[in-house]
């Protein structure tokens, strides 16, 4: 059994530890983040931190999982599947682009790409709580429209992953590379609208 297979143990200061870890990972990256700094930011002892997370990789993956779940659940709560399909897609695309361009989204992506070669299990956990979660949640959003014949989708898994990639078009890579990183509402609207138009051209009934 690897360290990443270890069980996460929750306690009274669990949320404090996650928030402290989030701050330090964002500031220093995965490799640069020290357990001492995380414990200090969380306001807990190292013993308490280790009692919850015996491995730093497990802690990092949990920070990513919790944040991605929070974003996904918030979107599901606020997007109604009774609205026109274009409106639903546009709202989902806007939220996705905003997340991909956020400091958290960018930093988590960089860290996972940098570390997954050495720690494949870290990449696997991030994929499950990031791209795979996005695909699953989008499938739940779009299923009613397929049932009502407003969308024609035979392969929901492929379609939702294509939608996610459309939301990363242009700006995501630009920001990762530090090239003209425009996160204005106008720039985000351009990407979101383009994603919806392209998706509907392929899957609209």
N, C-alpha and C positions, 0 to 999 in steps of 0.2 A: 504493500500500500504506500503510495506517495504522500507527501505532505499535503498536497491539494485534495486528497481524499478525506482528510481529517474533518471531523464534524464541527460546524460552527456552534458555539454554545452562547446562548443569549442570557443577559442579566440586566440589572437595573441601569447600568451605564453603557449599554450596548449602543444606543443612538449617539451618545457622546463620542464614543470611539469611532463610529463611522464618520461623523462630521469632522472630527479632528484629522482622520486619515484623508478625507476628501480634500481638506485644505492643504495638507502637506504633499499629497500626490500631485495636485494641481500646481503647486509651487515648485517642487523639486523633481518631478517625474518619479517613475517607479524605482529605478536604481538609486537615485539620489535621496530618496525618502528614508530617513532613519527611524527606527522604532522609538528612540529617545524623543525625537521631534514630534512624532505622532502622539505619543503618550502625553507630552507636554501640551500640545494643542488641544487634546481631548480632555485634559484635566484629570487624568487617571494615572495610576502607577503602571510600570511595565508589566508587573505581575498580573494586573487586571486585564491589560491588553492581551497578553499571551493566553489568559484563561478563556478569552472569547475567540481569539484567532491565533492558533499556534504557528501560522505561517503567513508571511507578508503577502505572498501571492493570493492566498485565500482572502485576506482582507481587501486587497485591491479589487479582486473580482466581485466581492460583495458590494463594495462602493459603487462599482459600475452597474451591477444588477439592480440595486435599490433605486438608483437615479433613473435608469432606463424604464423600470417598472412604474415609477412615479409619473414620468412623462407620458407613458402609454395609457395609464389608467385615467389621468387627467384628460387626455384627448378623447377617450371613449365616453367619459362622463358628459362632455360638452358637445360632441358631434352626434346629431340625431340622424338615424337611418330612415327617417320619414321625409327628410329634406331631399331636394333634387340631387341626383348622383353627382353632377358637376360641382355643386356646392360642397358636398361631403368630401370629394376628392381635393377640391381647392383648399379646404380647411386642413385636411390631413397633410397636404403637400406643404402648406405654409408652416405648419408646426414642425414638420420634418426638416425643412430647410433651416428654420431657426435653430433647431437643436444641432444639426450638423455643423452650423457655423458658430455655435456658442463656444466659449472658452472650454467648457467641460467636454463637449462633444469632440472638439479638435484635439484636446490634450489626451483624452482617453484613447482616441484612434491612434495617435502617435505612439503612445506608450505600448499599446497592444501590438502594433506592427513591429515596434522595436524589440519587444521582449518575447514574442510568441515563438521565434525561432529557437531560443534557448529554453523556453518554458512552454511547450505546446499546449499543456493543460490550461495555461492562462488564456491563450488565444481561444481555446475551445469554450471556456466559460464566458468569455466576452462575446463570442459569436452567438452563443445561446441567449444571452441577455440583451444583445444588440440587434444585429440583422435578423436573426431567427424570430425574436420577439416582435419586431416590427412587421415581419411577414405574417405572423400568426394573427396579430391584432388587425392588420389591414384586411386579412381574409374574413374576419368576423364582421368588419364594417361593410364589406362588399357583398357578402353572401346574400343578404336580402334583395339586393338589386339583380343578382343573377337569378334568383328564384322568381322575381317579377319580370324577367326577360328584358330588363333595362340595360344589362351588360351580358355579353356572351363570352364567358371565360371557361375554357375546358381544363386548364391547368392553373388553379388558383395560386399554388406555390410559386410558379414561374412568374405569373402576372404581378403578384405583390412585390416580388423581388425586383422585377423590372421597374415598377413604380418607385421603389426606394432608390434605385440607381438613377432614375430620371431626376429625382430630387437632389442628387449630388452633382448634377451636371454643372460644369464651369466653375461656379463660385467655391464649391467645396475644395476642389484641387487647388484653385488659386490661393485660397486662404491657407491651406496646408503648406504651400510653397512660399507664402509671403509675397504673392504677386497681385497687386491691385485688389486687396481684400475688401470689397464693398459689401457691407452688411446693412445697407439702408433698406427701408421698406420698399422702395422702388426696385432695387436689385433683387430682393427676395420675391417680390411679386412677379418679376420677369421669369424667374426660374420656376415658381409654383404654377403659373399659368401655362408655361411651356410644357411642364410635366403633365398637367391635366389634358391639354389639347392632344399631346402625343398619345397618351394612354387611351383617351376616348376614341381617337382615330383607329386604334387597334382593336379595342374591346367594346366600344359603344354599339348598342343594338341598332 
